[in-house]
Amino acid sequence: MKKQRIIAILGLPGSGKSVAINHIMKKYDWTKIYFGDVTFDEMKRLGLEINEKNERKIREGLRKKFGELCYVKRVVEKILQLNQSPIILLESLYSWPEYLFLKNKFGENLKTIAIYASPKKRYVRLKNRKIRPLNFEEARSRDYSQIENLFQAGPIAMADYLLVNEGSKKELYRKIDEIIETKSNNFL
């Protein structure tokens, strides 16, 4: 049996991670694990309203209480439970320690695709999104928090592939398909 392959889609909020992952899941019928579900599961357990303030409180609180690897360890448990899924997508891998943990666990079976969009473009997207919109200050604060507290720049800098997403969704779809279908035999 072929080993499981893990594809982590990286990027700051509003870069297009969710849009790219939804396209990939629809086109290739792969399974997705969302790191953020760890936060939302805990918020639901505690009966907290879903908003940026509570998300940050839980995100940072879980890491403080259980260590910086608590999210990735829970995600790896989910990956291992899906041992029949040949390819698993990871959304919102944030921190450098998480990246190193996954690289150590899955080696060359882990591939990363970083999606970049300028802050100006991302902040407009975040302001206009239907679910959990963020204003300019909230978006910038979240960027700073993720870069400073989670060291999110490391995994992005070490990505196997970089995709610039400054245009339309159609352009994003074309670029992600090109990476998956033509630039790497490691995916299909």
ROSELUM-799837 format. One line per 8 residues: number of its first residue (from 1); their letters; for each residue x, y, z of N, C-alpha, C. Coordinates in steps of 0.001 Angstrom, whole numbers. Layout:
N
NUM> A> X,Y,Z,X,Y,Z,X,Y,Z ~ ...
//
This chain:
188
1> MKKQRIIA> 828,-1183,0,0,0,0,872,1246,0 ~ 498,2208,-825,1230,3466,-916,1078,4254,380 ~ 2157,4907,795,2106,5697,2021,1192,6898,1863 ~ 605,7283,2984,-237,8472,3015,579,9705,2677 ~ 3,10578,1892,645,11846,1574,-148,12967,2230 ~ 587,13912,2771,-8,15045,3459,366,16304,2679 ~ -630,17111,2351,-380,18387,1678,-910,19483,2587 ~ -12,20307,3095,-399,21419,3964,-457,22693,3126
9> ILGLPGSG> -1592,23370,3216,-1773,24644,2536,-1516,25732,3568 ~ -530,26585,3292,-65,27594,4236,-411,28997,3744 ~ -483,29931,4665,-687,31325,4294,-1328,32092,5434 ~ -1171,33398,5388,-1779,34259,6393,-3283,34379,6132 ~ -4047,34864,7116,-5491,34988,6940,-5839,35813,5696 ~ -6781,35299,4911,-7221,36001,3713,-6381,35728,2483 ~ -5385,34867,2603,-4515,34587,1452,-5195,33724,402 ~ -6192,32942,817,-6900,32075,-118,-6794,30598,211
17> KSVAINHI> -6347,30265,1418,-6188,28864,1808,-7501,28091,1684 ~ -8550,28613,2279,-9839,27901,2272,-10395,27768,863 ~ -10268,28806,63,-10754,28757,-1319,-9993,27687,-2093 ~ -8669,27662,-1935,-7847,26662,-2628,-8194,25254,-2156 ~ -8329,25071,-859,-8632,23743,-319,-10007,23267,-780 ~ -10988,24148,-759,-12325,23746,-1223,-12286,23323,-2690 ~ -11514,24016,-3503,-11357,23640,-4910,-10694,22265,-5033 ~ -9628,22060,-4287,-8905,20782,-4336,-9815,19634,-3894
25> MKKYDWTK> -10540,19844,-2815,-11419,18786,-2304,-12492,18424,-3322 ~ -13028,19422,-3972,-14084,19190,-4970,-13521,18464,-6192 ~ -12361,18906,-6671,-11790,18353,-7898,-11178,16968,-7687 ~ -10497,16775,-6570,-9744,15543,-6352,-10371,14611,-5311 ~ -11387,15082,-4613,-12068,14280,-3609,-11121,13795,-2507 ~ -10243,14681,-2061,-9326,14365,-968,-9935,14804,357 ~ -9422,14253,1426,-9891,14560,2772,-9137,15764,3322 ~ -9843,16574,4122,-9230,17763,4732,-9304,17673,6243
33> IYFGDVTF> -8238,18120,6868,-8220,18322,8313,-7862,19789,8536 ~ -8700,20458,9316,-8527,21888,9582,-8000,22084,10999 ~ -6806,22669,11111,-6217,22922,12426,-7160,23740,13304 ~ -7883,24679,12694,-8783,25547,13439,-9909,24813,14140 ~ -10211,23584,13693,-11262,22817,14361,-10912,22531,15823 ~ -9638,22498,16142,-9229,22309,17535,-9755,23484,18365 ~ -9613,24699,17823,-10111,25903,18500,-11627,25871,18601 ~ -12289,25608,17467,-13753,25639,17451,-14363,24554,18327
41> DEMKRLGL> -13752,23385,18371,-14234,22313,19248,-14183,22761,20716 ~ -13099,23425,21081,-12942,23888,22459,-13925,25023,22763 ~ -14134,25932,21811,-15091,27025,22019,-16502,26465,22201 ~ -16828,25473,21396,-18146,24839,21496,-18299,24159,22853 ~ -17254,23459,23269,-17285,22768,24568,-17524,23761,25709 ~ -16926,24956,25584,-17043,25972,26627,-18260,26887,26446 ~ -18974,26723,25340,-20154,27551,25084,-19822,28990,24732 ~ -18653,29198,24114,-18240,30553,23763,-18727,30948,22370
49> EINEKNER> -19061,32214,22225,-19436,32765,20922,-18215,32756,20006 ~ -18458,32463,18732,-17351,32463,17772,-17100,33892,17314 ~ -15958,34421,17746,-15500,35742,17310,-13983,35785,17469 ~ -13363,36803,16900,-11902,36894,16898,-11329,36904,18311 ~ -11944,37630,19229,-11439,37719,20603,-11421,36343,21268 ~ -12530,35606,21160,-12597,34276,21783,-11692,33274,21076 ~ -11622,33366,19747,-10731,32469,19010,-9294,32634,19479 ~ -8837,33890,19569,-7456,34140,19998,-7236,33648,21419
57> KIREGLRK> -8206,33918,22301,-8092,33479,23697,-7916,31958,23765 ~ -8730,31226,23036,-8662,29759,23053,-7381,29283,22378 ~ -7073,29823,21194,-5878,29422,20443,-4620,29557,21303 ~ -4466,30715,21907,-3267,30961,22710,-3339,30233,24051 ~ -4561,30116,24605,-4729,29431,25883,-4427,27941,25811 ~ -4894,27285,24753,-4608,25851,24601,-3110,25604,24469 ~ -2456,26445,23691,-1005,26269,23525,-268,26533,24836 ~ -728,27512,25590,-91,27813,26871,-295,26660,27863
65> KFGELCYV> -1508,26107,27883,-1833,25050,28842,-1223,23701,28470 ~ -1292,23348,27162,-882,22006,26742,413,21975,25934 ~ 1015,23125,25731,2261,23178,24977,2025,23568,23527 ~ 3075,24068,22918,2951,24605,21562,2637,23538,20515 ~ 2777,22273,20866,2497,21206,19899,1115,20569,20083 ~ 277,21128,20954,-1012,20484,21228,-1879,20401,19974 ~ -1892,21419,19131,-2719,21379,17921,-2227,20300,16969 ~ -942,20310,16691,-410,19364,15707,-543,17923,16193
73> KRVVEKIL> -420,17691,17479,-592,16333,17998,-2028,15857,17801 ~ -2992,16740,18012,-4395,16371,17789,-4660,16133,16296 ~ -4030,16932,15453,-4177,16760,14004,-3555,15443,13550 ~ -2386,15095,14065,-1739,13833,13697,-2607,12650,14113 ~ -3254,12734,15267,-4190,11664,15680,-5275,11475,14617 ~ -5811,12590,14107,-6849,12520,13068,-6290,11931,11774 ~ -5074,12326,11419,-4439,11801,10196,-4306,10286,10300 ~ -3811,9815,11424,-3584,8382,11601,-4895,7591,11612
81> QLNQSPII> -5971,8216,12041,-7285,7557,12002,-7793,7427,10565 ~ -7280,8250,9677,-7686,8234,8266,-6687,7446,7421 ~ -6225,6325,7928,-5159,5579,7264,-5550,5030,5897 ~ -6837,5050,5553,-7257,4600,4225,-7284,5747,3212 ~ -7113,6973,3678,-7097,8131,2779,-5679,8328,2253 ~ -5472,8170,940,-4115,8273,408,-3536,9683,457 ~ -4391,10704,340,-3921,12087,390,-4815,12873,1337 ~ -4175,13577,2266,-4904,14395,3236,-4404,15827,3123
89> LLESLYSW> -5350,16747,3061,-5042,18170,3032,-5069,18719,4446 ~ -4096,19542,4775,-4082,20227,6063,-4273,21708,5808 ~ -5239,22277,6505,-5486,23713,6392,-5091,24402,7688 ~ -4324,25453,7539,-3955,26340,8642,-2898,25780,9584 ~ -1929,25080,9021,-702,24778,9760,-28,26121,9989 ~ 178,26484,11231,685,27815,11525,2156,27864,11936 ~ 2507,27123,12953,3774,27413,13621,4957,26600,13101 ~ 6118,27157,13327,7368,26494,12969,7524,25174,13724
97> PEYLFLKN> 7281,25136,15050,7376,23842,15747,6400,22798,15193 ~ 5191,23223,14797,4233,22289,14198,4763,21746,12874 ~ 5330,22632,12076,5913,22230,10794,7007,21185,11018 ~ 7914,21463,11956,9004,20530,12234,8477,19189,12754 ~ 7452,19225,13593,6844,18000,14117,6298,17153,12963 ~ 5555,17790,12049,4996,17060,10902,6091,16549,9977 ~ 7121,17364,9726,8223,16947,8861,8918,15727,9462 ~ 9107,15743,10773,9737,14616,11450,8855,13363,11367
105> KFGENLKT> 7561,13535,11488,6622,12411,11493,6404,11825,10094 ~ 6283,12697,9073,5908,12233,7739,6996,12393,6682 ~ 8086,13078,7013,9209,13222,6084,8808,13756,4728 ~ 9273,13088,3682,9004,13533,2306,7552,13309,1887 ~ 6763,12633,2720,5338,12476,2424,4535,13715,2807 ~ 5205,14708,3404,4592,16000,3685,5081,17001,2646 ~ 4144,17598,1929,4452,18671,982,3675,19901,1414 ~ 4260,21068,1184,3609,22307,1588,3476,23255,398
113> IAIYASPK> 2337,23920,361,2069,24939,-650,1719,26216,97 ~ 2540,27251,-69,2264,28545,555,1509,29420,-439 ~ 449,30022,44,-317,30967,-765,-52,32357,-200 ~ 427,33240,-1075,744,34607,-659,-212,35590,-1321 ~ -675,36543,-541,-1393,37705,-1039,-953,38887,-178 ~ -882,40059,-758,-444,41240,-26,-1413,41555,1115 ~ -919,42213,2163,-1822,42589,3252,-3030,43395,2746 ~ -2804,44332,1861,-3907,45151,1346,-4999,44266,741
121> KRYVRLKN> -4619,43327,-97,-5568,42422,-745,-6248,41530,293 ~ -5471,40985,1224,-6027,40080,2234,-7011,40794,3152 ~ -6690,42021,3548,-7559,42740,4480,-8908,43071,3845 ~ -8918,43360,2560,-10190,43576,1860,-10989,42272,1846 ~ -10320,41168,1547,-11012,39866,1540,-11584,39540,2915 ~ -10797,39784,3954,-11247,39462,5310,-12418,40342,5731 ~ -12399,41585,5320,-13494,42499,5640,-14783,42055,4954 ~ -14670,41517,3754,-15842,41172,2953,-16300,39726,3082
129> RKIRPLNF> -15583,38899,3830,-16022,37506,3911,-17277,37395,4769 ~ -18096,36413,4425,-19400,36254,5076,-19284,35672,6477 ~ -18363,34751,6649,-18200,34099,7948,-16972,34686,8639 ~ -17151,35157,9863,-16073,35712,10686,-15319,36847,9983 ~ -16014,37892,9519,-15310,39015,8893,-14433,39734,9920 ~ -13359,40330,9434,-12457,41096,10292,-12296,42487,9701 ~ -12292,43497,10565,-11993,44838,10075,-10476,44983,9937 ~ -10030,46123,9442,-8608,46337,9178,-7761,46090,10427
137> EEARSRDY> -8152,46683,11548,-7371,46549,12786,-7328,45099,13267 ~ -8458,44399,13211,-8498,43002,13625,-7627,42132,12718 ~ -7674,42404,11419,-6880,41625,10469,-5389,41839,10700 ~ -4988,43088,10858,-3570,43369,11091,-3120,42788,12431 ~ -3945,42910,13453,-3613,42357,14760,-3451,40838,14685 ~ -4329,40195,13920,-4233,38740,13776,-2951,38355,13051 ~ -2599,39091,11985,-1330,38849,11300,-168,38917,12276 ~ -96,40017,13013,1020,40205,13943,1061,39090,14974
145> SQIENLFQ> -96,38739,15501,-168,37674,16507,346,36355,15948 ~ -99,36009,14741,308,34735,14159,1791,34729,13792 ~ 2314,35851,13370,3735,35914,13028,4594,35922,14293 ~ 4216,36742,15280,5028,36895,16488,4865,35753,17481 ~ 3636,35276,17664,3379,34268,18700,3472,32836,18198 ~ 3206,32640,16918,3198,31282,16371,4348,31037,15392 ~ 5098,32071,15091,6233,31958,14161,5783,31378,12816 ~ 4660,31919,12310,4049,31396,11097,4900,31617,9855
153> AGPIAMAD> 5798,32558,9892,6611,32839,8701,7532,31669,8343 ~ 7972,30893,9325,8893,29784,9067,8358,28759,8086 ~ 7179,28173,8345,6643,27197,7395,6398,27804,6007 ~ 5954,29051,5972,5722,29704,4681,7041,29845,3927 ~ 8089,30255,4628,9401,30425,3992,9980,29105,3495 ~ 9641,27991,4153,10188,26687,3788,9255,25875,2874 ~ 8197,26496,2376,7213,25781,1556,7850,25166,324 ~ 7333,24014,-65,7799,23346,-1279,7386,24113,-2526
161> YLLVNEGS> 6232,24779,-2450,5705,25536,-3585,5134,26853,-3086 ~ 5245,27898,-3912,4691,29210,-3594,3720,29612,-4690 ~ 2560,30064,-4275,1528,30502,-5199,1144,31923,-4807 ~ 1233,32869,-5732,831,34245,-5473,-632,34382,-5883 ~ -1465,34829,-4949,-2903,34931,-5165,-3363,36379,-5037 ~ -3143,37140,-6084,-3570,38534,-6106,-4734,38751,-7063 ~ -5155,37703,-7761,-6178,37854,-8792,-7500,37202,-8427 ~ -8132,36635,-9437,-9460,36040,-9293,-9371,34612,-8736
169> KKELYRKI> -10527,34096,-8338,-10594,32703,-7886,-10214,31767,-9031 ~ -10632,32104,-10225,-10316,31277,-11393,-8798,31164,-11579 ~ -8098,32273,-11378,-6633,32251,-11477,-6032,31382,-10370 ~ -6582,31493,-9166,-6109,30663,-8048,-6299,29192,-8366 ~ -7470,28831,-8879,-7739,27436,-9234,-6737,26927,-10265 ~ -6467,27744,-11276,-5524,27349,-12323,-4134,27116,-11737 ~ -3708,28009,-10861,-2371,27894,-10268,-2255,26680,-9353 ~ -3288,26428,-8561,-3217,25277,-7649,-3237,23984,-8437
177> DEIIETKS> -4061,23925,-9504,-4097,22729,-10360,-2741,22503,-11023 ~ -2108,23578,-11444,-796,23458,-12094,223,22848,-11136 ~ 213,23297,-9899,1144,22735,-8914,857,21249,-8704 ~ -384,20915,-8509,-741,19528,-8206,-523,18610,-9408 ~ -893,19057,-10587,-884,18181,-11755,425,18170,-12540 ~ 1155,19270,-12565,2320,19319,-13447,3667,19492,-12769 ~ 3677,20048,-11575,4971,20329,-10954,5435,19249,-9997 ~ 4571,18285,-9701,4995,17294,-8731,4319,15960,-8952
185> NNFL> 5113,14941,-9066,4581,13575,-9121,4226,13101,-7713 ~ 4549,13898,-6724,4333,13495,-5339,2880,13552,-4907 ~ 2023,14226,-5658,642,14396,-5222,-272,13312,-5750 ~ -204,13027,-7061,-1147,12092,-7672,-595,10689,-7740
//
